[in-house]
Amino acid sequence: MSRASRRTLLPVLGLLSAVAAALPAACAPGGGTDKPIGGPARAEEPSRVSIPSIGVDSPLIRLTRGKDGAVRVPPPEKGMTAGWYTGSAQPGAPGAAVIVGHSDAHGGKAVFHDLDKVGEGTVIDIRRGDGEVLHFAVTGTEKAARGAFPDRRVYGETKERALRLVTCAGEHHAGDGDRAENLIVYATLRP
């Protein structure tokens, strides 16, 4: 590998590592939520996610990374609201668009509580700020232990017009109440 290639690749790998390390920890109740941003800033950005088969219909807030490098999650009081990570692709563009949501809220179920019920072929609709609706189809799901988040599969480069939904899964840890796993749903844009 050339010196120039290493200089280009190292920051990308650093970002992926920071994001991967942050997402599993973001499952902590109330954790990792400082300063999410409101709805779409531009017409082509996503404004809403809908999964009719499991009753999901949520506005999307914009999520960034915090000072600690962690991807922010929606605030605990917005348990029924999902968020689009602005450091990922815009839905419908080449690359992986990443949407994060809670599975549980302080009052019970959260927006992605039933995400484990989706299967291959399930339709996920993303409404953009300009009103256009993009239709994605689930291609697979994966559960990963908190310490083994599949960062390359979720955030890595792809030529596909892909969508990734991420939430917490598994049993609660006795000590901290965090979930033991993450659930990732993989989908691609339908023609």
C-alpha positions in Angstrom: 0.0 0.0 0.0 1.4 3.4 -0.9 2.1 6.1 1.6 -0.7 8.3 0.0 -3.2 5.4 0.3 -2.4 4.9 3.9 -2.9 8.6 4.6 -6.3 8.5 2.9 -7.4 5.2 4.6 -6.3 5.9 8.1 -8.8 8.7 8.8 -11.6 6.6 7.3 -10.7 3.6 9.5 -10.5 5.9 12.5 -14.0 7.3 11.9 -15.3 3.8 11.4 -13.7 2.6 14.6 -15.0 5.6 16.6 -18.5 5.1 15.2 -18.5 1.3 15.8 -17.3 1.8 19.3 -19.9 4.4 20.0 -23.1 2.8 18.6 -23.2 -0.2 21.0 -22.6 2.1 24.0 -25.4 4.4 22.7 -27.9 1.8 23.8 -27.6 2.9 27.3 -30.9 4.4 28.5 -30.4 8.2 28.1 -26.9 7.8 26.9 -25.1 9.5 24.0 -27.9 12.0 23.2 -26.3 15.4 23.3 -27.4 17.9 20.7 -29.3 16.0 18.0 -30.4 18.3 15.2 -34.0 18.9 13.9 -35.5 17.6 10.7 -34.1 17.8 7.1 -32.0 20.8 6.3 -32.3 20.2 2.5 -35.0 18.8 0.2 -33.0 15.6 -0.6 -32.4 14.7 3.1 -34.7 12.1 4.7 -37.6 13.4 6.8 -39.6 10.3 7.7 -39.2 6.5 8.0 -42.1 4.1 7.6 -42.3 0.4 8.0 -46.0 -0.5 7.5 -45.7 -4.2 8.4 -44.7 -3.3 12.0 -46.5 0.0 12.4 -43.5 2.3 12.3 -44.1 5.8 11.0 -41.6 8.2 12.5 -40.2 11.6 11.7 -36.4 11.7 11.4 -34.1 14.0 13.2 -30.6 14.7 12.1 -27.9 13.0 14.1 -24.2 13.8 14.2 -21.2 12.7 16.1 -20.5 14.3 19.5 -17.2 15.7 20.7 -16.3 12.2 21.9 -16.7 10.8 18.4 -19.8 8.8 19.2 -22.8 8.8 16.9 -25.6 10.5 18.8 -29.0 8.8 19.2 -32.4 10.4 19.6 -32.9 11.9 23.1 -34.7 9.5 25.6 -37.8 11.7 25.6 -38.1 11.1 21.8 -38.2 7.3 22.0 -40.7 7.2 19.2 -38.5 9.2 16.9 -35.7 7.8 14.8 -32.7 9.7 13.5 -30.6 9.8 10.3 -26.8 9.9 10.9 -25.7 12.8 8.7 -22.2 11.3 8.3 -23.7 8.5 6.3 -25.1 8.6 2.7 -28.4 10.3 2.0 -31.1 7.6 1.3 -31.2 6.8 -2.4 -27.7 7.9 -3.1 -24.9 5.4 -3.6 -23.6 4.3 -0.2 -25.2 3.2 3.1 -27.7 5.6 4.8 -27.9 4.8 8.5 -31.0 5.4 10.7 -30.8 4.8 14.4 -33.7 4.4 16.8 -34.4 3.1 20.3 -36.1 -0.2 20.9 -37.2 0.7 24.5 -38.1 4.0 26.1 -38.5 4.9 29.7 -42.3 4.5 29.3 -42.1 1.1 27.4 -41.8 0.5 23.7 -39.8 2.8 21.4 -39.9 3.4 17.6 -37.8 0.3 16.7 -39.2 -2.1 19.4 -40.6 -4.5 16.8 -37.7 -4.2 14.3 -36.7 -7.8 15.0 -40.0 -8.8 13.3 -38.9 -7.7 9.8 -37.7 -10.2 7.3 -36.3 -10.4 3.8 -38.5 -8.4 1.4 -40.1 -6.2 4.1 -40.7 -2.7 2.6 -39.1 0.4 4.3 -40.2 3.7 3.0 -38.1 6.9 3.4 -39.8 10.2 2.7 -37.4 13.0 1.7 -37.8 16.7 2.6 -39.1 17.4 -0.9 -41.9 14.8 -0.5 -40.4 12.1 -2.7 -40.8 8.6 -1.2 -38.0 6.0 -1.7 -38.9 2.3 -1.2 -36.3 0.0 0.2 -36.5 -3.8 0.6 -34.9 -5.7 3.5 -32.1 -8.0 2.3 -31.1 -9.3 5.7 -30.8 -8.8 9.4 -28.0 -9.3 11.9 -27.5 -9.3 15.7 -24.1 -8.4 17.0 -22.7 -8.3 20.5 -22.0 -4.8 21.7 -18.3 -5.4 21.6 -18.4 -6.8 18.0 -20.4 -4.2 16.1 -19.9 -4.9 12.3 -18.8 -1.3 11.4 -17.5 -2.2 7.9 -20.8 -3.8 6.9 -22.9 -0.9 8.4 -20.7 2.1 7.5 -18.3 0.8 4.9 -18.3 1.9 1.3 -20.8 0.3 -1.1 -21.9 1.1 -4.6 -25.4 0.0 -3.7 -28.1 2.5 -2.7 -28.4 0.9 0.8 -30.2 1.5 4.0 -29.2 0.4 7.5 -31.4 0.5 10.5 -29.8 0.1 13.9 -31.3 -0.5 17.3 -30.5 -2.3 20.6 -31.5 -6.0 21.0 -30.9 -8.9 23.4 -31.2 -9.2 27.1 -30.6 -6.3 29.5 -27.4 -6.4 31.5 -28.1 -6.8 35.2 -25.5 -4.1 36.2 -26.1 -1.2 33.8 -29.5 -2.0 32.1 -27.9 -1.7 28.6 -28.9 -4.3 26.0 -26.3 -7.0 25.2 -26.6 -6.7 21.4 -27.4 -4.5 18.4 -29.8 -5.4 15.7 -28.9 -4.2 12.2 -31.4 -4.4 9.3 -29.9 -4.2 5.8 -32.0 -3.0 2.9 -31.5 -1.8 -0.7 -33.4 0.6 -2.9 -36.1 -1.0 -5.0 -36.1 -0.1 -8.7 
